[in-house]
Amino acid sequence: MRTTFDVIDALTGYQPAAAIAAACRVGLFDVLGPGPRTPDEVAAAAGLAPKPTAALLAALTALGLLADGNVPTPLARRLASDGDLAPLVRKEAFFASVWTDLDPTLRTGLPRLAPWKERLRTEPEVARDFLAALAVLARETGPDLTVLPEFAPGRRVLDVGGALGSYAVPLAGAGAHVTLVDLPEVAVWARATVPDTVEVREADVLAVPACGVEPGSADTVLLSHLLHDLTDEQCATVLAEARKALAPGGSVVVIEIPGDAPGPLGPLFDLMMQIETPGRARKAVELADLLVSSGLRGVREAAYPRPVVVLIGESD
Ligand SMILES: C[S@@+](CC[C@H](N)C(=O)[O-])C[C@H]1O[C@@H](n2cnc3c(N)ncnc32)[C@H](O)[C@@H]1O
């Protein structure tokens, strides 16, 4: 930041996020379109007060979500309650509420949120929304893994911490034989979400051998956005168990947003991890070191544009 205006922009960055989240919560995107509507008509349809609704509509138009006459753009339609981007809005609105109170984490060094396993029991809807949002992020912004030989049709892929099938679904769709492993609560949700072609198993991969599958039964183990949730010791455990799951010559593939991703993204993602998990967003070189230390050979980065890092290493 170089000017006072840059600081002011950063300080008011909460406003677009809050406006979009509120518009979703009050169902504004549900009552719009397809033709033009006056602010009063929109307010009446949504059961809202006319004056602030007019201001919100003008703000959403200025943000590029609405066209003239309060006609929703294709993106705005995807923000309706049944739209595919709705879980993403709820995820970020939840984290915005947490980020307004970072002080306890800074003072204690402890995550602001309860451990993930506890959150699965105490706030299952928030947890499920979070995982649904990760599937949206994978689809919209994630690397296309189907182009890698490690995920070629017929390969036996073990997706460790696979959530609701962010990567398992497209990989199975492209012909890989995918087994998704996740914690019991998540496995129940995954079974209701993924096609029958994906096998879903439940396991705490920090507590069972070979990540919960038969040793030597996978050609490729995928660890996508899992290592940042874990301490260095836990990463070493998961990587060791992933290697046991692999057939001779199999590969481990790691996807992460590294702490040194360009601009503020990497450091802010690391701060997010401090609030959310006992882990951290490691730099790309630190991630590669973790793979090398676990005994994987030929560790290399696949050619995807940053911010994402995709690392591959082979087992003996
Ligand atoms: C940040 S999410 C990443 C989800 C998915 N791989 C993706 O890239 O979108 C981490 C996933 O790992 C799972 N997970 C965390 N700890 C786990 C453990 N000990 N055993 C099995 N799964 C675990 C979580 O339940 C969650 O689904």
The ligand as a Gaussian input file, in Angstrom:
#p B3LYP/6-31G(d) Opt

LIG

0 1
 C       -9.513000     -28.476000       3.665000
 S      -10.436000     -29.908000       3.333000
 C       -9.894000     -30.329000       1.671000
 C      -10.950000     -31.096000       0.935000
 C      -10.586000     -31.550000      -0.493000
 N       -9.447000     -32.431000      -0.516000
 C      -10.355000     -30.384000      -1.412000
 O       -9.249000     -30.197000      -1.884000
 O      -11.310000     -29.623000      -1.660000
 C       -9.645000     -31.122000       4.325000
 C      -10.403000     -32.459000       4.324000
 O       -9.619000     -33.389000       5.068000
 C      -10.445000     -34.100000       5.941000
 N       -9.665000     -34.522000       7.106000
 C       -9.069000     -33.728000       8.031000
 N       -8.454000     -34.471000       8.953000
 C       -8.674000     -35.761000       8.606000
 C       -8.294000     -37.000000       9.177000
 N       -7.572000     -37.047000      10.307000
 N       -8.685000     -38.153000       8.567000
 C       -9.419000     -38.105000       7.421000
 N       -9.805000     -36.950000       6.830000
 C       -9.428000     -35.799000       7.418000
 C      -11.531000     -33.100000       6.322000
 O      -12.663000     -33.728000       6.866000
 C      -11.765000     -32.398000       5.001000
 O      -12.715000     -33.074000       4.236000

